[in-house]
Amino acid sequence: MTRILLALAFIFAAGAALADRPVTPEERAKLDKALAAAGCKGGEMEFDSKDKKFEVDKTTCADGKLWEYDFDSSYKVIKKELED
């Protein structure tokens, strides 16, 4: 029983280590610049440690709609999707 509990604790700890994290001020500035180039601003930003990409939700674009963006580690757009 103890081994099972230890194994589960390890699995949960490993999963937490791969969780999303807030972006740093430097990353935010670069994401803001990339979004501005696409005609967008603001949004909720985080770094997905598992997939190694930046995610920006609820960014407002020139069309007045809310969009979701994913950026690679070079701040290039890899996904743009209309927010649900």
PDB file of N, CA, C and O in Angstrom:
ATOM      1  N   MET A   1       0.814  -1.192   0.000  1.00  0.00           N
ATOM      2  CA  MET A   1       0.000   0.000   0.000  1.00  0.00           C
ATOM      3  C   MET A   1       0.857   1.254   0.000  1.00  0.00           C
ATOM      4  O   MET A   1       0.556   2.216  -0.706  1.00  0.00           O
ATOM      5  N   THR A   2       1.918   1.245   0.787  1.00  0.00           N
ATOM      6  CA  THR A   2       2.810   2.396   0.851  1.00  0.00           C
ATOM      7  C   THR A   2       3.469   2.654  -0.492  1.00  0.00           C
ATOM      8  O   THR A   2       3.617   3.807  -0.897  1.00  0.00           O
ATOM      9  N   ARG A   3       3.867   1.598  -1.188  1.00  0.00           N
ATOM     10  CA  ARG A   3       4.492   1.747  -2.500  1.00  0.00           C
ATOM     11  C   ARG A   3       3.533   2.391  -3.497  1.00  0.00           C
ATOM     12  O   ARG A   3       3.929   3.232  -4.304  1.00  0.00           O
ATOM     13  N   ILE A   4       2.286   1.989  -3.428  1.00  0.00           N
ATOM     14  CA  ILE A   4       1.282   2.556  -4.339  1.00  0.00           C
ATOM     15  C   ILE A   4       1.104   4.045  -4.064  1.00  0.00           C
ATOM     16  O   ILE A   4       1.046   4.848  -4.995  1.00  0.00           O
ATOM     17  N   LEU A   5       1.018   4.410  -2.799  1.00  0.00           N
ATOM     18  CA  LEU A   5       0.865   5.816  -2.442  1.00  0.00           C
ATOM     19  C   LEU A   5       2.080   6.637  -2.860  1.00  0.00           C
ATOM     20  O   LEU A   5       1.939   7.761  -3.341  1.00  0.00           O
ATOM     21  N   LEU A   6       3.253   6.083  -2.679  1.00  0.00           N
ATOM     22  CA  LEU A   6       4.465   6.781  -3.109  1.00  0.00           C
ATOM     23  C   LEU A   6       4.497   6.941  -4.623  1.00  0.00           C
ATOM     24  O   LEU A   6       4.887   7.996  -5.123  1.00  0.00           O
ATOM     25  N   ALA A   7       4.096   5.919  -5.353  1.00  0.00           N
ATOM     26  CA  ALA A   7       4.052   5.991  -6.810  1.00  0.00           C
ATOM     27  C   ALA A   7       3.063   7.053  -7.269  1.00  0.00           C
ATOM     28  O   ALA A   7       3.360   7.827  -8.179  1.00  0.00           O
ATOM     29  N   LEU A   8       1.900   7.095  -6.652  1.00  0.00           N
ATOM     30  CA  LEU A   8       0.904   8.113  -7.008  1.00  0.00           C
ATOM     31  C   LEU A   8       1.397   9.519  -6.686  1.00  0.00           C
ATOM     32  O   LEU A   8       1.173  10.447  -7.463  1.00  0.00           O
ATOM     33  N   ALA A   9       2.057   9.682  -5.562  1.00  0.00           N
ATOM     34  CA  ALA A   9       2.614  10.988  -5.196  1.00  0.00           C
ATOM     35  C   ALA A   9       3.650  11.436  -6.221  1.00  0.00           C
ATOM     36  O   ALA A   9       3.697  12.611  -6.586  1.00  0.00           O
ATOM     37  N   PHE A  10       4.471  10.514  -6.682  1.00  0.00           N
ATOM     38  CA  PHE A  10       5.473  10.838  -7.693  1.00  0.00           C
ATOM     39  C   PHE A  10       4.816  11.262  -8.999  1.00  0.00           C
ATOM     40  O   PHE A  10       5.245  12.230  -9.628  1.00  0.00           O
ATOM     41  N   ILE A  11       3.789  10.549  -9.405  1.00  0.00           N
ATOM     42  CA  ILE A  11       3.083  10.871 -10.653  1.00  0.00           C
ATOM     43  C   ILE A  11       2.463  12.262 -10.571  1.00  0.00           C
ATOM     44  O   ILE A  11       2.576  13.050 -11.510  1.00  0.00           O
ATOM     45  N   PHE A  12       1.806  12.566  -9.450  1.00  0.00           N
ATOM     46  CA  PHE A  12       1.193  13.885  -9.297  1.00  0.00           C
ATOM     47  C   PHE A  12       2.248  14.982  -9.241  1.00  0.00           C
ATOM     48  O   PHE A  12       2.035  16.065  -9.786  1.00  0.00           O
ATOM     49  N   ALA A  13       3.365  14.728  -8.604  1.00  0.00           N
ATOM     50  CA  ALA A  13       4.438  15.721  -8.534  1.00  0.00           C
ATOM     51  C   ALA A  13       5.026  15.966  -9.913  1.00  0.00           C
ATOM     52  O   ALA A  13       5.320  17.109 -10.264  1.00  0.00           O
ATOM     53  N   ALA A  14       5.200  14.930 -10.688  1.00  0.00           N
ATOM     54  CA  ALA A  14       5.729  15.078 -12.043  1.00  0.00           C
ATOM     55  C   ALA A  14       4.756  15.863 -12.914  1.00  0.00           C
ATOM     56  O   ALA A  14       5.179  16.688 -13.724  1.00  0.00           O
ATOM     57  N   GLY A  15       3.475  15.619 -12.760  1.00  0.00           N
ATOM     58  CA  GLY A  15       2.462  16.347 -13.521  1.00  0.00           C
ATOM     59  C   GLY A  15       2.449  17.817 -13.158  1.00  0.00           C
ATOM     60  O   GLY A  15       2.287  18.670 -14.030  1.00  0.00           O
ATOM     61  N   ALA A  16       2.616  18.119 -11.892  1.00  0.00           N
ATOM     62  CA  ALA A  16       2.630  19.516 -11.451  1.00  0.00           C
ATOM     63  C   ALA A  16       3.850  20.248 -11.996  1.00  0.00           C
ATOM     64  O   ALA A  16       3.784  21.446 -12.276  1.00  0.00           O
ATOM     65  N   ALA A  17       4.950  19.544 -12.147  1.00  0.00           N
ATOM     66  CA  ALA A  17       6.166  20.161 -12.675  1.00  0.00           C
ATOM     67  C   ALA A  17       5.998  20.555 -14.132  1.00  0.00           C
ATOM     68  O   ALA A  17       6.696  21.447 -14.615  1.00  0.00           O
ATOM     69  N   LEU A  18       5.084  19.904 -14.839  1.00  0.00           N
ATOM     70  CA  LEU A  18       4.859  20.196 -16.242  1.00  0.00           C
ATOM     71  C   LEU A  18       3.672  21.127 -16.467  1.00  0.00           C
ATOM     72  O   LEU A  18       3.233  21.306 -17.603  1.00  0.00           O
ATOM     73  N   ALA A  19       3.161  21.708 -15.420  1.00  0.00           N
ATOM     74  CA  ALA A  19       1.982  22.561 -15.536  1.00  0.00           C
ATOM     75  C   ALA A  19       2.327  23.885 -16.203  1.00  0.00           C
ATOM     76  O   ALA A  19       3.495  24.256 -16.315  1.00  0.00           O
ATOM     77  N   ASP A  20       1.292  24.589 -16.643  1.00  0.00           N
ATOM     78  CA  ASP A  20       1.482  25.908 -17.216  1.00  0.00           C
ATOM     79  C   ASP A  20       2.025  26.846 -16.141  1.00  0.00           C
ATOM     80  O   ASP A  20       1.777  26.671 -14.948  1.00  0.00           O
ATOM     81  N   ARG A  21       2.769  27.841 -16.602  1.00  0.00           N
ATOM     82  CA  ARG A  21       3.305  28.834 -15.667  1.00  0.00           C
ATOM     83  C   ARG A  21       3.034  30.224 -16.230  1.00  0.00           C
ATOM     84  O   ARG A  21       2.862  30.380 -17.439  1.00  0.00           O
ATOM     85  N   PRO A  22       2.995  31.228 -15.369  1.00  0.00           N
ATOM     86  CA  PRO A  22       2.827  32.593 -15.852  1.00  0.00           C
ATOM     87  C   PRO A  22       4.035  33.007 -16.701  1.00  0.00           C
ATOM     88  O   PRO A  22       5.132  32.477 -16.521  1.00  0.00           O
ATOM     89  N   VAL A  23       3.836  33.942 -17.611  1.00  0.00           N
ATOM     90  CA  VAL A  23       4.957  34.433 -18.404  1.00  0.00           C
ATOM     91  C   VAL A  23       5.745  35.444 -17.583  1.00  0.00           C
ATOM     92  O   VAL A  23       5.201  36.084 -16.682  1.00  0.00           O
ATOM     93  N   THR A  24       7.014  35.582 -17.897  1.00  0.00           N
ATOM     94  CA  THR A  24       7.857  36.578 -17.245  1.00  0.00           C
ATOM     95  C   THR A  24       7.575  37.946 -17.880  1.00  0.00           C
ATOM     96  O   THR A  24       6.972  38.012 -18.951  1.00  0.00           O
ATOM     97  N   PRO A  25       7.998  39.026 -17.241  1.00  0.00           N
ATOM     98  CA  PRO A  25       7.818  40.350 -17.850  1.00  0.00           C
ATOM     99  C   PRO A  25       8.489  40.457 -19.233  1.00  0.00           C
ATOM    100  O   PRO A  25       7.957  41.111 -20.130  1.00  0.00           O
ATOM    101  N   GLU A  26       9.637  39.826 -19.401  1.00  0.00           N
ATOM    102  CA  GLU A  26      10.331  39.853 -20.689  1.00  0.00           C
ATOM    103  C   GLU A  26       9.538  39.103 -21.758  1.00  0.00           C
ATOM    104  O   GLU A  26       9.414  39.559 -22.894  1.00  0.00           O
ATOM    105  N   GLU A  27       9.002  37.940 -21.370  1.00  0.00           N
ATOM    106  CA  GLU A  27       8.187  37.164 -22.305  1.00  0.00           C
ATOM    107  C   GLU A  27       6.915  37.929 -22.673  1.00  0.00           C
ATOM    108  O   GLU A  27       6.496  37.929 -23.831  1.00  0.00           O
ATOM    109  N   ARG A  28       6.306  38.579 -21.685  1.00  0.00           N
ATOM    110  CA  ARG A  28       5.090  39.357 -21.929  1.00  0.00           C
ATOM    111  C   ARG A  28       5.366  40.462 -22.951  1.00  0.00           C
ATOM    112  O   ARG A  28       4.558  40.685 -23.852  1.00  0.00           O
ATOM    113  N   ALA A  29       6.489  41.146 -22.820  1.00  0.00           N
ATOM    114  CA  ALA A  29       6.823  42.220 -23.759  1.00  0.00           C
ATOM    115  C   ALA A  29       6.962  41.676 -25.184  1.00  0.00           C
ATOM    116  O   ALA A  29       6.501  42.301 -26.140  1.00  0.00           O
ATOM    117  N   LYS A  30       7.590  40.525 -25.318  1.00  0.00           N
ATOM    118  CA  LYS A  30       7.756  39.919 -26.650  1.00  0.00           C
ATOM    119  C   LYS A  30       6.419  39.438 -27.211  1.00  0.00           C
ATOM    120  O   LYS A  30       6.165  39.572 -28.407  1.00  0.00           O
ATOM    121  N   LEU A  31       5.572  38.883 -26.359  1.00  0.00           N
ATOM    122  CA  LEU A  31       4.249  38.452 -26.799  1.00  0.00           C
ATOM    123  C   LEU A  31       3.389  39.658 -27.185  1.00  0.00           C
ATOM    124  O   LEU A  31       2.666  39.613 -28.180  1.00  0.00           O
ATOM    125  N   ASP A  32       3.468  40.733 -26.399  1.00  0.00           N
ATOM    126  CA  ASP A  32       2.731  41.953 -26.738  1.00  0.00           C
ATOM    127  C   ASP A  32       3.143  42.474 -28.111  1.00  0.00           C
ATOM    128  O   ASP A  32       2.294  42.899 -28.895  1.00  0.00           O
ATOM    129  N   LYS A  33       4.439  42.442 -28.403  1.00  0.00           N
ATOM    130  CA  LYS A  33       4.947  42.897 -29.697  1.00  0.00           C
ATOM    131  C   LYS A  33       4.429  42.001 -30.834  1.00  0.00           C
ATOM    132  O   LYS A  33       4.013  42.502 -31.879  1.00  0.00           O
ATOM    133  N   ALA A  34       4.456  40.694 -30.629  1.00  0.00           N
ATOM    134  CA  ALA A  34       3.968  39.750 -31.646  1.00  0.00           C
ATOM    135  C   ALA A  34       2.461  39.931 -31.868  1.00  0.00           C
ATOM    136  O   ALA A  34       1.988  39.871 -33.003  1.00  0.00           O
ATOM    137  N   LEU A  35       1.717  40.149 -30.794  1.00  0.00           N
ATOM    138  CA  LEU A  35       0.280  40.375 -30.915  1.00  0.00           C
ATOM    139  C   LEU A  35      -0.011  41.682 -31.643  1.00  0.00           C
ATOM    140  O   LEU A  35      -0.912  41.739 -32.480  1.00  0.00           O
ATOM    141  N   ALA A  36       0.742  42.726 -31.331  1.00  0.00           N
ATOM    142  CA  ALA A  36       0.549  44.018 -31.996  1.00  0.00           C
ATOM    143  C   ALA A  36       0.784  43.890 -33.492  1.00  0.00           C
ATOM    144  O   ALA A  36       0.076  44.511 -34.285  1.00  0.00           O
ATOM    145  N   ALA A  37       1.764  43.097 -33.886  1.00  0.00           N
ATOM    146  CA  ALA A  37       2.044  42.879 -35.311  1.00  0.00           C
ATOM    147  C   ALA A  37       0.866  42.191 -35.998  1.00  0.00           C
ATOM    148  O   ALA A  37       0.676  42.342 -37.205  1.00  0.00           O
ATOM    149  N   ALA A  38       0.069  41.431 -35.228  1.00  0.00           N
ATOM    150  CA  ALA A  38      -1.105  40.751 -35.772  1.00  0.00           C
ATOM    151  C   ALA A  38      -2.373  41.598 -35.617  1.00  0.00           C
ATOM    152  O   ALA A  38      -3.464  41.158 -35.978  1.00  0.00           O
ATOM    153  N   GLY A  39      -2.224  42.810 -35.080  1.00  0.00           N
ATOM    154  CA  GLY A  39      -3.372  43.685 -34.895  1.00  0.00           C
ATOM    155  C   GLY A  39      -4.178  43.371 -33.648  1.00  0.00           C
ATOM    156  O   GLY A  39      -5.378  43.637 -33.594  1.00  0.00           O
ATOM    157  N   CYS A  40      -3.514  42.802 -32.639  1.00  0.00           N
ATOM    158  CA  CYS A  40      -4.202  42.392 -31.409  1.00  0.00           C
ATOM    159  C   CYS A  40      -3.508  42.981 -30.192  1.00  0.00           C
ATOM    160  O   CYS A  40      -2.374  43.454 -30.271  1.00  0.00           O
ATOM    161  N   LYS A  41      -4.217  42.944 -29.053  1.00  0.00           N
ATOM    162  CA  LYS A  41      -3.602  43.406 -27.805  1.00  0.00           C
ATOM    163  C   LYS A  41      -4.247  42.725 -26.613  1.00  0.00           C
ATOM    164  O   LYS A  41      -5.392  42.275 -26.669  1.00  0.00           O
ATOM    165  N   GLY A  42      -3.476  42.661 -25.522  1.00  0.00           N
ATOM    166  CA  GLY A  42      -3.980  42.124 -24.269  1.00  0.00           C
ATOM    167  C   GLY A  42      -4.161  40.620 -24.278  1.00  0.00           C
ATOM    168  O   GLY A  42      -3.659  39.918 -25.156  1.00  0.00           O
ATOM    169  N   GLY A  43      -4.884  40.146 -23.290  1.00  0.00           N
ATOM    170  CA  GLY A  43      -5.164  38.718 -23.192  1.00  0.00           C
ATOM    171  C   GLY A  43      -4.520  38.086 -21.975  1.00  0.00           C
ATOM    172  O   GLY A  43      -3.712  38.699 -21.278  1.00  0.00           O
ATOM    173  N   GLU A  44      -4.902  36.842 -21.741  1.00  0.00           N
ATOM    174  CA  GLU A  44      -4.353  36.052 -20.642  1.00  0.00           C
ATOM    175  C   GLU A  44      -3.220  35.201 -21.185  1.00  0.00           C
ATOM    176  O   GLU A  44      -3.430  34.381 -22.078  1.00  0.00           O
ATOM    177  N   MET A  45      -2.019  35.391 -20.652  1.00  0.00           N
ATOM    178  CA  MET A  45      -0.820  34.742 -21.186  1.00  0.00           C
ATOM    179  C   MET A  45      -0.239  33.743 -20.195  1.00  0.00           C
ATOM    180  O   MET A  45      -0.202  33.983 -18.988  1.00  0.00           O
ATOM    181  N   GLU A  46       0.217  32.609 -20.742  1.00  0.00           N
ATOM    182  CA  GLU A  46       0.931  31.617 -19.934  1.00  0.00           C
ATOM    183  C   GLU A  46       1.832  30.798 -20.848  1.00  0.00           C
ATOM    184  O   GLU A  46       1.677  30.791 -22.069  1.00  0.00           O
ATOM    185  N   PHE A  47       2.774  30.111 -20.220  1.00  0.00           N
ATOM    186  CA  PHE A  47       3.669  29.222 -20.955  1.00  0.00           C
ATOM    187  C   PHE A  47       3.292  27.793 -20.627  1.00  0.00           C
ATOM    188  O   PHE A  47       3.239  27.410 -19.458  1.00  0.00           O
ATOM    189  N   ASP A  48       3.029  26.998 -21.664  1.00  0.00           N
ATOM    190  CA  ASP A  48       2.695  25.588 -21.514  1.00  0.00           C
ATOM    191  C   ASP A  48       4.005  24.802 -21.495  1.00  0.00           C
ATOM    192  O   ASP A  48       4.617  24.577 -22.539  1.00  0.00           O
ATOM    193  N   SER A  49       4.423  24.393 -20.314  1.00  0.00           N
ATOM    194  CA  SER A  49       5.714  23.712 -20.153  1.00  0.00           C
ATOM    195  C   SER A  49       5.749  22.364 -20.851  1.00  0.00           C
ATOM    196  O   SER A  49       6.798  21.950 -21.344  1.00  0.00           O
ATOM    197  N   LYS A  50       4.624  21.679 -20.898  1.00  0.00           N
ATOM    198  CA  LYS A  50       4.571  20.366 -21.525  1.00  0.00           C
ATOM    199  C   LYS A  50       4.793  20.471 -23.032  1.00  0.00           C
ATOM    200  O   LYS A  50       5.611  19.747 -23.599  1.00  0.00           O
ATOM    201  N   ASP A  51       4.055  21.382 -23.677  1.00  0.00           N
ATOM    202  CA  ASP A  51       4.152  21.537 -25.131  1.00  0.00           C
ATOM    203  C   ASP A  51       5.166  22.587 -25.555  1.00  0.00           C
ATOM    204  O   ASP A  51       5.395  22.788 -26.748  1.00  0.00           O
ATOM    205  N   LYS A  52       5.772  23.255 -24.585  1.00  0.00           N
ATOM    206  CA  LYS A  52       6.796  24.268 -24.834  1.00  0.00           C
ATOM    207  C   LYS A  52       6.300  25.336 -25.813  1.00  0.00           C
ATOM    208  O   LYS A  52       6.914  25.591 -26.849  1.00  0.00           O
ATOM    209  N   LYS A  53       5.161  25.955 -25.447  1.00  0.00           N
ATOM    210  CA  LYS A  53       4.604  27.017 -26.274  1.00  0.00           C
ATOM    211  C   LYS A  53       3.925  28.038 -25.371  1.00  0.00           C
ATOM    212  O   LYS A  53       3.541  27.742 -24.240  1.00  0.00           O
ATOM    213  N   PHE A  54       3.790  29.231 -25.897  1.00  0.00           N
ATOM    214  CA  PHE A  54       3.075  30.285 -25.204  1.00  0.00           C
ATOM    215  C   PHE A  54       1.622  30.250 -25.658  1.00  0.00           C
ATOM    216  O   PHE A  54       1.335  30.047 -26.838  1.00  0.00           O
ATOM    217  N   GLU A  55       0.711  30.450 -24.713  1.00  0.00           N
ATOM    218  CA  GLU A  55      -0.706  30.494 -25.033  1.00  0.00           C
ATOM    219  C   GLU A  55      -1.256  31.852 -24.599  1.00  0.00           C
ATOM    220  O   GLU A  55      -1.003  32.310 -23.485  1.00  0.00           O
ATOM    221  N   VAL A  56      -2.007  32.483 -25.492  1.00  0.00           N
ATOM    222  CA  VAL A  56      -2.653  33.747 -25.175  1.00  0.00           C
ATOM    223  C   VAL A  56      -4.140  33.577 -25.450  1.00  0.00           C
ATOM    224  O   VAL A  56      -4.546  33.317 -26.582  1.00  0.00           O
ATOM    225  N   ASP A  57      -4.930  33.722 -24.428  1.00  0.00           N
ATOM    226  CA  ASP A  57      -6.390  33.595 -24.542  1.00  0.00           C
ATOM    227  C   ASP A  57      -7.020  34.969 -24.397  1.00  0.00           C
ATOM    228  O   ASP A  57      -6.482  35.849 -23.725  1.00  0.00           O
ATOM    229  N   LYS A  58      -8.177  35.138 -25.042  1.00  0.00           N
ATOM    230  CA  LYS A  58      -8.989  36.343 -24.913  1.00  0.00           C
ATOM    231  C   LYS A  58      -8.239  37.605 -25.320  1.00  0.00           C
ATOM    232  O   LYS A  58      -8.360  38.639 -24.663  1.00  0.00           O
ATOM    233  N   THR A  59      -7.465  37.527 -26.395  1.00  0.00           N
ATOM    234  CA  THR A  59      -6.809  38.714 -26.915  1.00  0.00           C
ATOM    235  C   THR A  59      -7.777  39.409 -27.873  1.00  0.00           C
ATOM    236  O   THR A  59      -8.445  38.748 -28.669  1.00  0.00           O
ATOM    237  N   THR A  60      -7.853  40.726 -27.799  1.00  0.00           N
ATOM    238  CA  THR A  60      -8.750  41.503 -28.637  1.00  0.00           C
ATOM    239  C   THR A  60      -8.007  41.939 -29.890  1.00  0.00           C
ATOM    240  O   THR A  60      -6.919  42.509 -29.815  1.00  0.00           O
ATOM    241  N   CYS A  61      -8.611  41.662 -31.046  1.00  0.00           N
ATOM    242  CA  CYS A  61      -7.976  41.998 -32.315  1.00  0.00           C
ATOM    243  C   CYS A  61      -8.743  43.102 -33.032  1.00  0.00           C
ATOM    244  O   CYS A  61      -9.831  43.491 -32.608  1.00  0.00           O
ATOM    245  N   ALA A  62      -8.165  43.603 -34.122  1.00  0.00           N
ATOM    246  CA  ALA A  62      -8.727  44.725 -34.864  1.00  0.00           C
ATOM    247  C   ALA A  62     -10.150  44.466 -35.334  1.00  0.00           C
ATOM    248  O   ALA A  62     -10.907  45.413 -35.549  1.00  0.00           O
ATOM    249  N   ASP A  63     -10.524  43.219 -35.496  1.00  0.00           N
ATOM    250  CA  ASP A  63     -11.887  42.890 -35.938  1.00  0.00           C
ATOM    251  C   ASP A  63     -12.900  42.974 -34.797  1.00  0.00           C
ATOM    252  O   ASP A  63     -14.094  42.761 -35.008  1.00  0.00           O
ATOM    253  N   GLY A  64     -12.418  43.287 -33.573  1.00  0.00           N
ATOM    254  CA  GLY A  64     -13.289  43.417 -32.417  1.00  0.00           C
ATOM    255  C   GLY A  64     -13.643  42.099 -31.756  1.00  0.00           C
ATOM    256  O   GLY A  64     -14.395  42.079 -30.781  1.00  0.00           O
ATOM    257  N   LYS A  65     -13.118  41.009 -32.266  1.00  0.00           N
ATOM    258  CA  LYS A  65     -13.407  39.683 -31.711  1.00  0.00           C
ATOM    259  C   LYS A  65     -12.296  39.238 -30.771  1.00  0.00           C
ATOM    260  O   LYS A  65     -11.193  39.783 -30.791  1.00  0.00           O
ATOM    261  N   LEU A  66     -12.603  38.246 -29.952  1.00  0.00           N
ATOM    262  CA  LEU A  66     -11.612  37.654 -29.052  1.00  0.00           C
ATOM    263  C   LEU A  66     -11.017  36.417 -29.715  1.00  0.00           C
ATOM    264  O   LEU A  66     -11.735  35.590 -30.278  1.00  0.00           O
ATOM    265  N   TRP A  67      -9.703  36.309 -29.639  1.00  0.00           N
ATOM    266  CA  TRP A  67      -8.978  35.213 -30.280  1.00  0.00           C
ATOM    267  C   TRP A  67      -8.080  34.510 -29.277  1.00  0.00           C
ATOM    268  O   TRP A  67      -7.704  35.075 -28.250  1.00  0.00           O
ATOM    269  N   GLU A  68      -7.741  33.257 -29.597  1.00  0.00           N
ATOM    270  CA  GLU A  68      -6.728  32.478 -28.867  1.00  0.00           C
ATOM    271  C   GLU A  68      -5.533  32.324 -29.792  1.00  0.00           C
ATOM    272  O   GLU A  68      -5.689  31.988 -30.966  1.00  0.00           O
ATOM    273  N   TYR A  69      -4.354  32.568 -29.270  1.00  0.00           N
ATOM    274  CA  TYR A  69      -3.120  32.395 -30.035  1.00  0.00           C
ATOM    275  C   TYR A  69      -2.200  31.436 -29.317  1.00  0.00           C
ATOM    276  O   TYR A  69      -2.184  31.383 -28.088  1.00  0.00           O
ATOM    277  N   ASP A  70      -1.435  30.678 -30.076  1.00  0.00           N
ATOM    278  CA  ASP A  70      -0.307  29.908 -29.564  1.00  0.00           C
ATOM    279  C   ASP A  70       0.926  30.388 -30.299  1.00  0.00           C
ATOM    280  O   ASP A  70       0.890  30.597 -31.512  1.00  0.00           O
ATOM    281  N   PHE A  71       2.020  30.563 -29.570  1.00  0.00           N
ATOM    282  CA  PHE A  71       3.291  30.984 -30.128  1.00  0.00           C
ATOM    283  C   PHE A  71       4.362  29.965 -29.765  1.00  0.00           C
ATOM    284  O   PHE A  71       4.333  29.383 -28.681  1.00  0.00           O
ATOM    285  N   ASP A  72       5.301  29.755 -30.670  1.00  0.00           N
ATOM    286  CA  ASP A  72       6.426  28.875 -30.339  1.00  0.00           C
ATOM    287  C   ASP A  72       7.427  29.655 -29.489  1.00  0.00           C
ATOM    288  O   ASP A  72       7.182  30.813 -29.149  1.00  0.00           O
ATOM    289  N   SER A  73       8.529  29.043 -29.151  1.00  0.00           N
ATOM    290  CA  SER A  73       9.517  29.684 -28.273  1.00  0.00           C
ATOM    291  C   SER A  73      10.246  30.846 -28.944  1.00  0.00           C
ATOM    292  O   SER A  73      10.972  31.589 -28.284  1.00  0.00           O
ATOM    293  N   SER A  74      10.053  31.005 -30.267  1.00  0.00           N
ATOM    294  CA  SER A  74      10.620  32.145 -30.996  1.00  0.00           C
ATOM    295  C   SER A  74       9.577  33.243 -31.201  1.00  0.00           C
ATOM    296  O   SER A  74       9.813  34.208 -31.928  1.00  0.00           O
ATOM    297  N   TYR A  75       8.429  33.086 -30.557  1.00  0.00           N
ATOM    298  CA  TYR A  75       7.328  34.044 -30.614  1.00  0.00           C
ATOM    299  C   TYR A  75       6.705  34.154 -32.007  1.00  0.00           C
ATOM    300  O   TYR A  75       6.231  35.216 -32.410  1.00  0.00           O
ATOM    301  N   LYS A  76       6.719  33.043 -32.722  1.00  0.00           N
ATOM    302  CA  LYS A  76       6.045  32.964 -34.009  1.00  0.00           C
ATOM    303  C   LYS A  76       4.701  32.271 -33.811  1.00  0.00           C
ATOM    304  O   LYS A  76       4.596  31.309 -33.051  1.00  0.00           O
ATOM    305  N   VAL A  77       3.669  32.769 -34.504  1.00  0.00           N
ATOM    306  CA  VAL A  77       2.322  32.204 -34.368  1.00  0.00           C
ATOM    307  C   VAL A  77       2.295  30.781 -34.899  1.00  0.00           C
ATOM    308  O   VAL A  77       2.718  30.524 -36.026  1.00  0.00           O
ATOM    309  N   ILE A  78       1.798  29.861 -34.089  1.00  0.00           N
ATOM    310  CA  ILE A  78       1.618  28.491 -34.545  1.00  0.00           C
ATOM    311  C   ILE A  78       0.143  28.098 -34.577  1.00  0.00           C
ATOM    312  O   ILE A  78      -0.227  27.079 -35.160  1.00  0.00           O
ATOM    313  N   LYS A  79      -0.713  28.938 -33.926  1.00  0.00           N
ATOM    314  CA  LYS A  79      -2.154  28.685 -33.973  1.00  0.00           C
ATOM    315  C   LYS A  79      -2.898  29.973 -33.680  1.00  0.00           C
ATOM    316  O   LYS A  79      -2.516  30.737 -32.793  1.00  0.00           O
ATOM    317  N   LYS A  80      -3.973  30.210 -34.437  1.00  0.00           N
ATOM    318  CA  LYS A  80      -4.878  31.319 -34.185  1.00  0.00           C
ATOM    319  C   LYS A  80      -6.290  30.753 -34.308  1.00  0.00           C
ATOM    320  O   LYS A  80      -6.645  30.162 -35.328  1.00  0.00           O
ATOM    321  N   GLU A  81      -7.079  30.937 -33.275  1.00  0.00           N
ATOM    322  CA  GLU A  81      -8.415  30.349 -33.246  1.00  0.00           C
ATOM    323  C   GLU A  81      -9.378  31.319 -32.572  1.00  0.00           C
ATOM    324  O   GLU A  81      -9.049  31.933 -31.557  1.00  0.00           O
ATOM    325  N   LEU A  82     -10.569  31.447 -33.147  1.00  0.00           N
ATOM    326  CA  LEU A  82     -11.592  32.312 -32.564  1.00  0.00           C
ATOM    327  C   LEU A  82     -11.989  31.771 -31.195  1.00  0.00           C
ATOM    328  O   LEU A  82     -12.241  30.577 -31.040  1.00  0.00           O
ATOM    329  N   GLU A  83     -12.043  32.656 -30.209  1.00  0.00           N
ATOM    330  CA  GLU A  83     -12.407  32.276 -28.844  1.00  0.00           C
ATOM    331  C   GLU A  83     -13.861  31.815 -28.822  1.00  0.00           C
ATOM    332  O   GLU A  83     -14.720  32.441 -29.444  1.00  0.00           O
ATOM    333  N   ASP A  84     -14.141  30.731 -28.113  1.00  0.00           N
ATOM    334  CA  ASP A  84     -15.526  30.213 -28.023  1.00  0.00           C
ATOM    335  C   ASP A  84     -16.403  31.101 -27.186  1.00  0.00           C
ATOM    336  O   ASP A  84     -17.587  30.812 -27.011  1.00  0.00           O
TER     337      ASP A  84
END
